[in-house]
């Protein structure tokens, strides 16, 4: 399974964020946020996604070096020796900037400058950051031109021409630091190449011409345009995942003459605008899976169950699990008991992996409508529930997906039975009264 890649601990302390007070989350490969509407699930989910956006965004990290007055064009004229140290960034300075930038990120994404927040990232694996260099002759040994090879903490290197102004939109220091963080947190600087956010009502972009007022939708629309022109990556999609994606859509989506079409299993074709709302909501996800290498991707998806029938909500849980099994980082918000129940089943299966005979495990997976690739490993998944306090503030509690969904469903079932019993008694009494008349 591909989901055994390293994932270094990152703790996010939320001292204050909207209604949320004195809470913390620990980043994991799969994160599930639940709770009533209006408590801050979207805020928290975006915060969990921030580091992945920072590591993939050209503009965010670049701003750190601009603010620090540390760009190549500003310091290259001071380089005299054949090699040496350019500068060092103390860990405390970088973390302080990350804490502030995470709040700016939330304000931009939600178009809400008034958001009051105090966030603290705890990232033990980050050391002080030192940039060094050495000169490397270009071409002939007697060439007067030279290349500077810049290194970050003696790990990753970046070559830049000394005698020319840097024309790239991003400074070499920003590139190095972004991928150095990827290497620190995920074990390999090649482990992450894409960060993709699917907001609520995402299907609208498939049929309407919209620009987006919030950073959330502006970012989604910009990313979707990149996905549109990307070449299919079907060789990197497992057969199991491809099957589930096709089945949940009951067909496929294609684009012709700037219009998206829905193609059914029966061979019918019509514009996505005329398809079910579930098709429009699912289409951006299926395009992401088919066109990007999900083994090097992070995904934040709000309410993946939106507009789906209960059986397909369970299938969506299988898709999320398969994405994680294929190396993706998947964070979701949800209100769906069906989806949570299926995640619980897949986690319980994962807890049995290696504990029973392999053939017996395969048969067990088949009995519960899964396969050996669909299962979730418990240490790769974290659940969090947002709860309203008596003073109308919110706290974030750890939520054990392996156990709590059964408790939730049992409570809902008992409540439904109690309600039915009360109503049935009143109906029986009313009928008896009518018969007595």
N, C-alpha and C positions, 0 to 999 in steps of 0.2 A: 504494500500500500504506500502511496506517495505522501501520506500525511505524517510521516515520522520525522520530517525536517525540524531542525532546531527552532525553538521559539523562546528567546530570552525573556525573563520576567520584566514587565513594565507595569508599575502601579500608578494609577491616577487617583490622587486625593482631591475630592470635590469639597472644599470648605464651604463654597457658596456658588450656586448656579441656578438662577431662577428661584423656584421654591425649594430646591434640593439643598440640604444642609449636612455637613459632617459625614460624608459617605466616601466610599472608595470602590474602585473596580480594578481588576487585574486583567490585562489584555490576554486573549487566548486566540487560538486559531478559529474557533467558532464561538460566537457570543450571542445570547438570546436575551432580549430585553422585553419584559412584560409589565403590565400594570394598567390601571384605568387611564382613560384619555385625560390629557391636560396636566399630568404630573411631571413630564419632562423626559419621556422615553426618547423622543427625537433628539433632544439636547444631548442626552447621555450617549446615544448611539453615534452621533456626529463626533462627539469628543473621543469615543473609542476609535473612530476612523482617522482622527487628525494626524497621527504620526505617519500613517501610510500615505496620506495626502502630502505631508511635508517631504517624505522621501521620494515622491514621484513628481512633485510640482517644480517646474523650472523657476517659477517666480517667487515662491515663499522663501526658500533658503537663500536665494540670491539677495533678497532684501536684508537678511541678517548681515551679510558681508558689506553691503552698501552702507547700512547704518553704522557698522564698525569701521568704515573707511578702509576696508581691506579688499580692494580689487586689484587685479593684476596690473592694470594700467597705472595705478597709483603708486605701486611699490617697485615696479621693475627697474626704474632708473636708479634705485638705491642698491641694486644687486651688483657687487663688484667681484667677489671671490668666485672661484671655480665651483664651490659647493658650500652649503651652509644651511642655517635655520632661517626661515622667512619670518615666522611669528608663531606664537602659541595662544590658543584660546582656552582659558581655564574652564573646566567642566561646569563650575558654578555659573559662569557667564552665559554659557550655551543653554543650560537648563532654565535660567531666569528668563531668557529670551523665549524659549519654547513655551513656558508657562503663560507669558503675555500673548504670544502669537496664537496660541490655542484659543484664547478668548476672542481675539480679533477674527480668527477663522469662523467661530460660531456666529459672531455679529454679522459677518459678511454673508455667510450661508443662509442665515435666517432674516437678513435685511432688518436687523434690530440692534441699532447702536446703543440702545438703552439697557441691553442685557448687563446685569450686575453679576460678576463672577470672580471667584478666587480659586484658581486651579493650580495644583502642584503635581508635576510629573516626577516620579521616582524611578530612575533608570540606572541601576547599579553597574551595569556593564560599560557605561560611557566613561572613558578616562579624559584627562586633559587632551586637547587636540593640538598637535604640533605639525606644521607644514615645513618640509625641508626641500631642498633643490640641489641639482647638479647640472652642469653644462654638458651638452652632448653636441659634438660637431656634426654638421649636416653635409652629407655627400663627401667630397674630397677632404682629406685630413688637413689641407692648408686653407680650407674654406674659412672666410671671415664671418660667415653666418653661423648661428648656433641655435640650438633648441634647448629650452629649459625643461628638464624632467622634474615635475613637482610631485612630492610624495606626502601622504597623510599617515602619520604615525608609523612610517616605514612599512606600509602595507600596499595600498593602491597607488598607482602612478598615473599622471596625466602629463602629456607632452604639449608644449606650447612654443610657438616661434617667438624668440626674444625681440627680434628687430621689427616686428609688425604689431600694429594695434590689434588687440583681440576683437574679432568681429562677431563672435558668438553672443547670443542674447544672454547667456549665463556665464558667470565667471568660473574659471577652472576650479577655484576653491569650493564653490557651491556644488559642482558636480562631484568632486571627491568626497565631500562631507555627506552628501545625500547617500551615495552608494556605500560609504563606510558605515553609516548607520544601518543600512540594509544588512551588511555583513555582520555587524555586531548583534543585531536583533534576530536575524533569520539564518545566520550561519554561512551565507554565501551572498556576495554582492549581486549575483545574477538571480537571486530568489524572487525578486519583485520587479515587475515591469509596468503593471497597470493598477490603477485604483479607480473603481467605478462605483458610483452611487446611484441607486434607483429610488427616487422619491415617490411619495404617494401620487396617484393620478398620472403616472408616467406614460400611460398609453396615449395621452393627448398629443404628444409630439409625433406620433405615427400618422395622425390625420389632420392636424391643425398647424397653421403657421403661427408660432408663438416665439417670443424673444426671451421671456422670463424676467420677472421683476426681482426675485431673490437670487442670491448667489447660488443657492441650492439648485434651482432650475436652470440658471445660466450655465452652471458647470455641467449639469446633466445634458443639456442641449449641445454644448460644445463637445463633450465626450461622445455623444451619440453620433455626431457628424464624423468623428474619427473612426468610429466603428463601422459606419456606412461604407467608408472607402477602404477599410482593411480587407485584406485577402482572407478567405476562409481558412481556418486552422483545424479542419476536421481531423487531421491526422493526430492531433493532440487530445482529442475528445475520446474518452473510453467508450466502448460499445454499449456498456450499461447506461452511461450518462446520455449518450445520443438517443438510445431507445426511450428513456424516460422523458426527455425533452420533446421528442416527437409525439409520444403518447399523451402527454399533458395538453399539448396543443391540438391533438387529434388532426394533425396536418402539419403544414409548414408555411412560412412567410417569405415572400420574395418581393423584389422591387423592379418595376418596369415603368419607364417614362415618368420618373419622379413620383410614382404612386405605389404604395405598398398593397400587395395582394395576399389574400389568404387562400391557400390551396388545401382542400380537404382530402381525406383518404379516398373518397369516392370519385375524385377527379374534378370536382367543381372548383371554380376560381371566381372570387369576387373581391372588391376593395376591402381592405381592413376596416375602413370606416363603416362598412355594413356588417362586419363580423361581431360576435359577442364581445362584451366588455372584457371578458377574461382573456380573449385572444390579444386585444390591444395592450392589456397590462403585462402579458407574458412575453410579447414579441421582443421588447428591448433586452430581456434576460436571455432569450434563446439566441439572439444575434450576438450578444456578448460571449456566450459559451462557444458558439460556432466560429467566431472570428478572432478571438484572443486566446492566447495560451493561458488557460485558467490556472495551470500549475505555477504561474508567476504573477498571479493576480490577487487583489483584495477587492471584496465586494461588500457594500453596505446596502441592504435591501429593506425598505420600509414595507411592512405588512405584505409579505409574499403571498398571503392567502387571499388577497383582494379579489372579489368577484368569482372565486373558485367554488365549485360544488365541494361538499365535504370529502368525497372520495379523492378529488384532485388536490385538496389541501394536504392529505396524507402523501400523495405523490410528490407534492412540492417539498415536503420534508425529505423524501428520498433524494430529490435533486440536490437539495442543500447538502445532504450527507455525502453524496457522490462527489460534489465539488470539493468538499473538504478532503475526501479520500484521494482525490486527484491533485492535492497540493494547494488548493485555494484557501484564502482567508475569508471567512464568511461571517458577517455580523448582521443580525436581523432584529426588527421589532415585530411583535405579533400580539393579536388578541384571540388567536385561534386555539381552542382546546384540542381540536382534531390534530392540528400540526404538532402541538406539544406532546400529545399522546403518542404520535408516531415517532417523534424524536426520542421519547422515553423508550419505546420498543427497540429502536436501533442502538441506543446506548446500552440497554440490557444485553442485547446480542453482543455488542462490543466487549462487555465485561466477561462474556463467556469465551471469547476468542483465546485459544491456547490452553483453555482449561478442560476442554472435552475433545474427543477424537475428531480429527479434521473432517472425515466423511460424515460423522454424526452432526457436526456443526453445519456443514453444507446442507444436509437434509433439514435441519432445524430452520435455517434461513429460508429455504424453499417453502416450508410449512407456514411461515408468517409473511410470505409474499416479498421476501427480500433476497439478496444474494450476498456472497462473502465480501463484495466490494462496497456494498451499501452501508454496512455497519459503521457505527461511530465509536471511536475509542474515548472512554470517559475523561481521560486527562487532557483531551483536545477541546473540550466543550465546557463553557461556563454560562450559567444562567443568573440573571439579576432581575429582581422584582422591585418596582417603585411603589412605595406605600405612603399613604397620607397620615401624618401624625395628628394628634389632638390639637396642636397649635397651628394647624393648616400649613406646616412645612412638610417637606417630603424627605424620606430616607430611602436609601437603596440597600436592599437586603440580598444576600446571596440566595439563589434559588436552585435547589437540587432537582434537575430535570429528570434524574433517574427515579425519583420518588414522589416529588410534589405533584406532577400532573395527575397521577392516580388519585391522590388525596383530593385535588380540585374537582376532578370528574365525579368522584364519589359524593362529594358535598353537593355538587350541582344535581346529581341524580337523586339524592335524598331530598333535596329541596323541591325538586319537581314532583317526587312521589308524595311529599307532604301537601304540596299545593293541590295535586290531583285528588288526594283523599278529602281535603276540605271541600273542594268544589263538588266532588261526587256526593258527599254527605248532604250538601245543600240541595243539589239536584234531586236526590232521592227523597228528601223531606218535602220538596216542592211538589214532586209527582204524587207522593202519598197524600198530601193535602188536597190536590186536585181530584184524586180518586175518591177521597172521603166526601167531597162536595157532591 
